[in-house]
Amino acid sequence: MQLEHDDAYYMGLALVEARKAMALGEVPIGAVLVRRGEVVAAAHNWRELAPDPTGHAEMLVIREAARRLGGWRLTESTLYVTIEPCPMCAGAIVQARIERLVYGAADPKAGAVDSLMDLVRHPGLNHQVEVTAGVRAEECQELMKEFFRKLRLNKQKDARV
């Protein structure tokens, strides 16, 4: 029997992915794609290590889900991501026909869902995405703050050497 979980549960899985990214020195963003109550794919940022400018957690999880499901249309799916998607990722979410997006913390500098623009619900596009924002936002935001605090601290240490 397949268990149905709530948004907080799946965001917890995305947070696990974000922590993996942080352990690798990547910006701690994680994503999980769920279809009909089943986790299809999970990923975290891999941009620095790849090196690949498209190595965002959302892009990687969409690619993996499409590969596993055998098609680019990811209908009846929900994407959970720890941080509001950027324009590239928001565009990919629309193109993949993902039904629903759930994100944790807003991204005031690059967010293309609520912060800077609304790409996923734009009425001129042929697909709009249902959005739930702020799920486990404090945990998601704290991971980002911790990562950038450590990054600044390391840069200060390097400057003193």
Solvent accessible surface area in square Angstrom, and as a share of the most:
residue,aa,sasa,rsa
1,M,224,1.00
2,Q,96,0.43
3,L,115,0.57
4,E,130,0.58
5,H,73,0.32
6,D,91,0.47
7,D,32,0.17
8,A,42,0.33
9,Y,94,0.36
10,Y,7,0.03
11,M,0,0.00
12,G,13,0.12
13,L,58,0.29
14,A,0,0.00
15,L,1,0.00
16,V,72,0.41
17,E,15,0.07
18,A,0,0.00
19,R,111,0.41
20,K,95,0.40
21,A,0,0.00
22,M,38,0.17
23,A,91,0.71
24,L,82,0.41
25,G,45,0.43
26,E,2,0.01
27,V,28,0.16
28,P,1,0.01
29,I,26,0.13
30,G,0,0.00
31,A,0,0.00
32,V,1,0.00
33,L,0,0.00
34,V,9,0.05
35,R,40,0.14
36,R,149,0.54
37,G,14,0.13
38,E,104,0.47
39,V,60,0.35
40,V,12,0.07
41,A,1,0.01
42,A,49,0.38
43,A,13,0.10
44,H,30,0.14
45,N,6,0.03
46,W,102,0.36
47,R,88,0.32
48,E,111,0.50
49,L,89,0.44
50,A,46,0.35
51,P,115,0.73
52,D,42,0.22
53,P,105,0.66
54,T,41,0.24
55,G,1,0.01
56,H,30,0.13
57,A,0,0.00
58,E,7,0.03
59,M,30,0.14
60,L,44,0.22
61,V,0,0.00
62,I,18,0.09
63,R,111,0.40
64,E,46,0.20
65,A,0,0.00
66,A,22,0.17
67,R,166,0.61
68,R,140,0.51
69,L,69,0.34
70,G,72,0.69
71,G,34,0.33
72,W,124,0.44
73,R,138,0.50
74,L,0,0.00
75,T,54,0.32
76,E,88,0.39
77,S,1,0.01
78,T,20,0.11
79,L,0,0.00
80,Y,8,0.03
81,V,0,0.00
82,T,1,0.00
83,I,7,0.04
84,E,4,0.02
85,P,0,0.00
86,C,21,0.12
87,P,56,0.35
88,M,69,0.31
89,C,0,0.00
90,A,0,0.00
91,G,23,0.22
92,A,19,0.15
93,I,0,0.00
94,V,3,0.01
95,Q,109,0.49
96,A,6,0.04
97,R,50,0.18
98,I,0,0.00
99,E,91,0.41
100,R,49,0.18
101,L,0,0.00
102,V,0,0.00
103,Y,5,0.02
104,G,1,0.01
105,A,5,0.04
106,A,58,0.45
107,D,33,0.17
108,P,99,0.62
109,K,182,0.77
110,A,36,0.28
111,G,0,0.00
112,A,0,0.00
113,V,0,0.00
114,D,73,0.38
115,S,46,0.29
116,L,101,0.50
117,M,86,0.38
118,D,54,0.28
119,L,51,0.25
120,V,0,0.00
121,R,85,0.31
122,H,88,0.39
123,P,121,0.76
124,G,64,0.61
125,L,67,0.33
126,N,117,0.60
127,H,36,0.16
128,Q,80,0.35
129,V,3,0.02
130,E,101,0.46
131,V,27,0.16
132,T,42,0.25
133,A,54,0.42
134,G,42,0.40
135,V,24,0.14
136,R,87,0.32
137,A,31,0.24
138,E,148,0.66
139,E,69,0.31
140,C,1,0.01
141,Q,88,0.39
142,E,82,0.37
143,L,14,0.07
144,M,35,0.15
145,K,101,0.43
146,E,53,0.24
147,F,20,0.08
148,F,73,0.30
149,R,118,0.43
150,K,106,0.45
151,L,69,0.34
152,R,134,0.49
153,L,87,0.43
154,N,79,0.40
155,K,124,0.53
156,Q,98,0.44
157,K,102,0.43
158,D,103,0.53
159,A,86,0.67
160,R,176,0.64
161,V,160,0.92
